[in-house]
Amino acid sequence: MAALGVSGLESMSSAHTDRGTCETIATVLVVEDDRAVRLLFTKVLESAGYDVIACENGSLGLEAARAQIDKIDAIVTDARMPGMHGPRLIARIRSMRPEMPAILVSGNLTEAETDSTTVFLSKPISPGILTRELRRLLRARM
């Protein structure tokens, strides 16, 4: 795994689809303060063919989004993190790209406000549900 120069910001892009090609489906910004969950989401998404930019908090997620806003196709973020929470991060990124699809995840909330471009998932999340909801959001954008 390659690391960018910013602490807590990991770029992991060994994406391979089930067909065995190196074709990338989309690039996903994963923002999660729990390292184990962040690495799990990264592994699941990469295995499904996505490039992943992984960050450990909302501030680093926003920094990554600003630097690569044209590359990022969707966001998967924890709802509650130290500093900037997930809903605020989504709003800040959508100020740059209003149509940005987002998945908001939490182990502490039972529900959250959603719209046609935001899905709320409660932890623990199965890999199949994560990838299915991400595909659905990306398809709806097309």
C-alpha positions in Angstrom: 0.0 0.0 0.0 1.3 3.4 -1.0 1.1 6.3 1.5 0.7 9.9 0.5 2.8 12.5 2.3 0.1 13.4 4.8 -0.1 11.5 8.0 -3.4 9.5 8.2 -4.1 9.8 4.5 -3.6 6.5 2.7 -4.0 6.0 -1.0 -4.6 2.4 -1.8 -5.3 1.6 -5.4 -4.6 -2.1 -6.2 -8.2 -2.3 -7.5 -9.0 -5.5 -9.4 -12.5 -6.4 -10.6 -13.9 -9.9 -10.3 -13.1 -10.3 -14.0 -9.4 -10.2 -13.1 -8.7 -6.9 -15.0 -7.1 -3.8 -13.6 -10.1 -1.7 -14.6 -11.2 0.7 -11.9 -15.0 1.2 -11.4 -14.7 4.5 -9.5 -12.7 6.3 -6.9 -14.1 6.4 -3.4 -13.0 8.6 -0.5 -13.3 6.6 2.7 -13.2 8.7 5.9 -13.2 6.7 9.1 -11.4 7.3 12.4 -11.4 3.6 13.4 -8.3 2.2 11.7 -9.6 -1.4 11.6 -12.9 -0.3 10.0 -11.1 2.1 7.6 -8.8 -0.8 6.4 -11.7 -3.2 6.2 -13.8 -0.7 4.0 -10.7 -0.1 1.9 -10.1 -3.9 1.4 -13.7 -4.5 0.6 -14.0 -1.7 -1.9 -10.7 -2.5 -3.6 -11.7 -6.1 -4.0 -14.8 -4.9 -5.7 -12.8 -2.9 -8.2 -12.8 0.6 -6.7 -9.8 2.9 -6.1 -9.8 4.1 -2.6 -8.4 7.2 -0.9 -8.6 6.5 2.8 -8.4 9.2 5.5 -8.5 9.0 9.3 -10.6 12.1 10.0 -12.8 14.7 8.4 -10.1 17.4 8.1 -7.8 15.0 6.1 -10.8 13.8 4.1 -11.6 17.4 3.1 -8.0 18.1 2.3 -8.0 15.0 0.0 -11.2 16.0 -1.6 -9.9 19.5 -2.3 -6.8 18.0 -3.9 -8.6 15.4 -6.0 -12.2 16.6 -6.3 -12.4 15.7 -10.0 -11.1 12.2 -9.4 -13.4 11.3 -6.5 -16.7 9.6 -7.5 -18.3 8.9 -4.1 -17.7 9.3 -0.3 -18.0 6.7 2.5 -17.7 8.4 5.8 -18.3 7.7 9.5 -21.0 9.9 11.0 -19.2 10.7 14.2 -15.5 11.4 14.3 -13.3 13.7 16.3 -13.2 17.2 14.8 -15.4 17.3 11.7 -18.3 14.8 11.7 -19.4 13.0 8.5 -22.5 15.1 7.7 -20.4 18.3 7.8 -17.7 16.7 5.6 -20.3 15.7 3.1 -21.7 19.2 3.0 -18.3 20.8 2.5 -17.4 18.4 -0.3 -20.8 19.0 -1.9 -20.1 22.7 -1.9 -17.4 21.8 -4.5 -19.4 19.0 -6.2 -23.1 19.1 -5.3 -24.0 15.8 -6.9 -21.4 13.8 -4.9 -22.9 10.4 -3.8 -22.3 9.6 -0.1 -22.7 6.7 2.3 -22.9 7.8 5.9 -22.1 5.0 8.4 -22.4 4.9 12.2 -22.4 2.5 15.0 -23.9 5.1 17.3 -26.8 6.5 15.3 -30.0 4.6 14.5 -31.0 6.9 11.7 -29.8 10.0 9.9 -31.2 12.4 7.3 -30.7 11.1 3.8 -31.7 12.2 0.3 -31.4 10.7 -3.2 -27.6 11.1 -3.1 -27.0 10.0 0.5 -27.5 6.6 2.1 -27.2 5.9 5.9 -25.9 2.5 7.0 -25.7 1.3 10.6 -22.5 -0.6 11.7 -21.7 -3.4 11.5 -22.0 -3.4 7.7 -21.7 -6.5 5.6 -19.3 -6.1 2.6 -22.2 -7.0 0.2 -24.4 -4.2 1.6 -21.6 -1.6 1.4 -20.7 -2.5 -2.2 -24.4 -2.8 -3.3 -25.4 0.6 -1.9 -22.3 2.2 -3.4 -23.1 0.7 -6.9 -26.7 1.9 -6.5 -25.7 5.4 -5.7 -23.2 5.6 -8.6 -25.7 4.2 -11.1 -28.4 6.7 -10.0 -25.9 9.5 -10.8 -25.5 8.4 -14.4 
